[in-house]
Amino acid sequence: MKFTFTDKKVNIPNRVHTYAEKKIGKLDRYFQTEPETSIVFSVEKGRNNLEVTIRSGSTVIRVAESTSDMFVSIDAAVASIERQLRKNKTRLEKRLRKDAFDAYPEESYFIPESDEEEEPSYQLVRTKRFFFRPMSIDEAILQMNLVNHTFFAFRNEDDGGAFSVVHKRKDGGYGIIVDQD
């Protein structure tokens, strides 16, 4: 597993990086190809924040945890990632290693009980068809605000008609998702 550590506005001791590498490195057994892992450490208002992003092929798993202790945040992130993998086990079977779910780690993590079913089934209840007309990003944001939605799909005329989606962020700003091709 390849690791990239980022410390935002805080100096994290090497022992925390080593601990994170050891704990998150155990997740390597789930993936067929060697995953690239990005770990971002930050501290805001006395809370230790940890963001973990694992990329393996076309599979991307992202978890953010915030606790009073960085070591606890690391443990909680590992538990959350394992919970995501188990919850979506059937959908990920083709992308993950065949024997990934056979043996669980010798350590146990605190995993809160949830009322959700283990493998939810998704029911498509409506299909809409739209003509995505070319427009600028500013016009797309305006259209999104006019219809009072949190996202808006369009063809970006500034990017040669590429399919794009603008969305409203929690911090009040706007984001854009652009097709990579």
C-alpha positions in Angstrom: 0.0 0.0 0.0 1.4 3.4 -1.0 0.8 6.1 1.6 0.7 9.9 1.2 0.5 11.9 4.5 -0.6 15.5 4.7 -0.6 17.6 7.9 -2.9 20.6 7.6 -1.8 23.5 9.9 -0.5 21.0 12.5 2.7 19.0 13.1 1.9 15.4 13.7 4.6 13.2 15.3 6.1 10.4 13.3 4.7 7.8 15.7 1.1 8.8 14.6 2.1 8.4 11.0 3.6 5.0 11.8 0.5 3.9 13.7 -1.8 5.0 10.8 0.4 3.2 8.3 0.3 0.0 10.4 -3.5 0.1 11.0 -4.6 1.2 7.5 -2.0 -1.1 5.9 -4.0 -4.1 7.2 -6.8 -3.1 4.7 -4.4 -4.1 1.9 -5.7 -7.6 2.0 -9.0 -6.4 0.5 -7.6 -5.2 -2.8 -6.3 -7.0 -5.9 -4.0 -4.2 -7.0 -1.8 -2.1 -4.7 -4.0 0.7 -3.4 -2.8 4.3 -3.1 -3.8 5.8 0.3 -4.0 9.5 1.1 -4.2 10.5 4.8 -4.9 14.0 5.8 -4.5 15.0 9.5 -5.8 18.3 10.8 -6.9 19.8 14.1 -9.9 22.2 14.4 -11.5 23.6 17.5 -9.7 20.9 19.7 -10.9 18.0 17.5 -8.5 15.7 15.7 -9.7 15.2 12.2 -8.6 12.5 9.9 -9.5 12.0 6.2 -8.6 8.7 4.5 -8.9 8.2 0.8 -8.1 4.8 -0.7 -7.8 4.4 -4.5 -7.4 1.0 -6.1 -8.3 0.8 -9.8 -11.7 2.4 -10.2 -12.6 1.8 -6.6 -12.4 4.9 -4.3 -13.2 4.7 -0.6 -13.2 7.8 1.5 -13.8 8.2 5.2 -13.6 11.3 7.5 -13.4 10.9 11.3 -13.2 13.5 14.1 -12.5 12.6 17.7 -10.6 14.1 20.7 -7.6 11.7 20.1 -5.8 11.1 16.8 -5.2 7.4 17.5 -8.9 6.9 18.2 -9.6 8.7 14.9 -7.4 6.3 13.1 -9.1 3.3 14.7 -12.5 4.7 13.9 -11.5 5.3 10.2 -10.3 1.7 9.8 -13.6 0.4 11.3 -15.6 2.7 9.0 -13.7 1.5 5.9 -14.2 -2.1 6.9 -17.9 -1.5 7.5 -18.2 0.1 4.1 -16.5 -2.8 2.4 -18.7 -5.4 4.2 -21.9 -3.4 3.5 -21.1 -3.2 -0.2 -19.5 -6.6 -0.4 -21.7 -8.0 -3.2 -21.3 -4.9 -5.4 -17.5 -4.9 -4.9 -16.8 -8.6 -5.3 -15.5 -8.2 -8.8 -13.1 -5.4 -7.8 -11.8 -6.9 -4.5 -9.6 -9.8 -3.8 -11.6 -13.2 -3.8 -10.7 -14.2 -0.2 -10.9 -10.7 1.3 -14.0 -11.4 3.4 -13.0 -14.9 4.5 -10.8 -14.1 7.4 -11.4 -11.1 9.6 -8.5 -9.4 11.4 -7.3 -10.8 14.7 -8.0 -7.4 16.3 -11.5 -6.3 17.0 -12.7 -2.8 16.5 -15.7 -1.0 18.0 -18.3 -1.1 15.3 -21.6 0.5 16.4 -24.7 -1.6 15.7 -27.0 -0.1 13.1 -30.6 -0.7 12.1 -29.7 -0.8 8.4 -29.9 -4.1 6.6 -26.5 -5.6 5.7 -27.0 -5.5 2.0 -29.6 -2.9 1.0 -31.4 -3.3 -2.2 -31.9 -0.1 -4.3 -35.2 0.5 -6.0 -35.3 2.9 -9.0 -38.6 4.7 -8.7 -38.3 7.3 -11.4 -36.5 8.1 -14.6 -36.1 11.5 -16.1 -34.7 12.4 -19.5 -33.2 15.8 -20.2 -31.5 17.6 -23.0 -28.3 19.0 -21.5 -27.7 22.2 -23.3 -24.3 23.9 -23.4 -23.9 26.7 -20.9 -21.2 28.4 -18.8 -20.5 27.5 -15.2 -22.0 30.8 -14.0 -25.2 30.2 -15.9 -25.4 26.6 -14.6 -25.1 27.9 -11.0 -27.8 30.5 -11.7 -30.1 27.8 -13.1 -29.4 25.5 -10.1 -30.4 28.4 -7.7 -33.5 29.2 -9.7 -34.8 25.6 -9.4 -33.7 25.5 -5.8 -31.7 22.3 -6.1 -28.3 21.3 -4.6 -26.9 20.1 -7.9 -27.3 20.8 -11.6 -26.1 18.8 -14.6 -25.1 20.5 -17.9 -22.7 20.5 -20.8 -19.9 22.9 -20.1 -19.4 25.2 -23.1 -16.1 26.4 -21.7 -14.8 22.8 -21.8 -15.9 21.8 -25.3 -19.3 20.5 -24.3 -18.1 18.1 -21.6 -20.7 16.7 -19.2 -20.4 18.5 -15.9 -22.3 18.9 -12.6 -22.2 21.9 -10.3 -23.2 21.4 -6.7 -23.7 23.5 -3.6 -21.2 22.8 -0.8 -21.9 22.7 2.9 -19.6 25.6 3.5 -21.8 27.8 1.2 -19.5 27.7 -1.8 -20.0 25.8 -5.1 -18.2 22.8 -6.6 -18.0 21.4 -10.1 -17.6 17.7 -11.1 -16.1 17.3 -14.6 -15.8 14.3 -16.8 -12.2 13.3 -16.9 -12.2 12.3 -20.6 
